[in-house]
Amino acid sequence: MVPLTDRLRAIPLIGRPLALLAGMLASRRTQLRVVEAERQALEAQRQIELLRQPLADIWTVHRQLVADVQAFQISSHQALGDTEAGLKGNILVARDEAVALVQHATNAQLSSFNGKIQHDMALLRSEWRATLARDSRALERAADALARNISPPSLGTADLSAPSVYVAFENAFRGAWKVKERMQWYMPHIRALYHHKEPRPVLDLGCGRGEFLQELQRNNIPCVGIDLNPAMVDASRAQGLNVSLAEAVSHLRDREPGSLAAVSSFHMIEHIPFDQVLHLIEAAKRALMPGGLLILETPNPENLVVGGCTFWYDPTHIRPLPPAMMAFYVQQAGFDPVRTARFFLRTDEPDVATIDVPVWPSVDGPLDYSIMATKPLSMP
């Protein structure tokens, strides 16, 4: 673009004066701009001077704040360290107190348990001393008779050993209502066997007064019973029960293999020698169907009162049979699973039963127990 002064010079005659005039005017405007720029620069410098002191104050405050924050951080770390140390100390104290309380409670329980054991052992020692003294006197009398070569006279059979007397003994020492309640406890386990099309019967060994057979009949379960006591057989037959006079092991051996759904024995095995108990277990396994159930209920010698006293109320009892021992022999015969139910007697309430819950020998433990064993399905 051609400058203005050059264009003015191109005008004839007056071009040069006009160009000179235009140059002068442009120079004036430039001076005015310079003056204005200087004025604005002075104004800006004045504003900067006005802001300098507040900025210095702000910077001072900023440095103070930084110093305060750093001091706060240092004090906070120190406070946190003190608090952490205090908490650790409190936790250790609480732990020591808790350990002391647990140790105190444990010592108290151990002391109580030890006292109970000492009491039970004292009862056992007393029973053993009495039994030992009685047996010693009997041995002394026998030895004296042998020394004098005196044969005891044959006295025959006492009237008090008649079968009818034992029926009266059962009525006196085994409450019928409690026995009935116990029999009802077994019904769900028996009913669980009857899912096959051809139901097999339950055989009750030593059926006695027939309480279990009656309960089976009320549940529409086929059942038969046997007993060696003629008076018991007559009493059961009088109630319309299918009962025979027979010996347990021989009767089981005469049964067809796999012909029974269940074999039950309530307070019978303690009346026979232990080798016959083993034969009974083997014969029952043979007579049971695969999946069939063997029930052996007997007094529980884990209750020290039972083992040392009440078991011997019945003069026909031979020996107590501990649960662990019976479970072992039944397992050895091939039954699986083998479970142990223990019954805690309540005088005016239903008995409490536990299954596979071991107990310490004591004077207030379960009075009876039952071995409940299943013949495996794979066993013929």
Protein Blocks (a to p, Z undefined) as FASTA:
>chain_A
ZZfklmmmmpghjlmmmmmmmmmmmmmmmmmmmmmmmmmmmmmmmmmmmmmmmmmmmmmm
mmmmmmmmmmmmmmmmmmmmmmmmmmmmmmmmmmmmmmmmmmmmmmmmmmmmmmmmmmmm
mmmmmmmmmmmmmmmmmmmmmmmmmmnopacddebjafklgfklmmmmmmmmmcfklmmm
mmmmmmmmmmmmmmcfbdcddddehklnommmmmmmmnopacddddfblklmmmmmmnop
acddddfklmmmmpcghiafbdcdehklmmpcfklmmmmmmmmmmmpcghiacddddddf
klmklmmmmmmmpmkbfbdcdfklmmmmmmmnopacdddddddddfkbccdddehiacdd
dfkbcfbdcddddddfklZZ
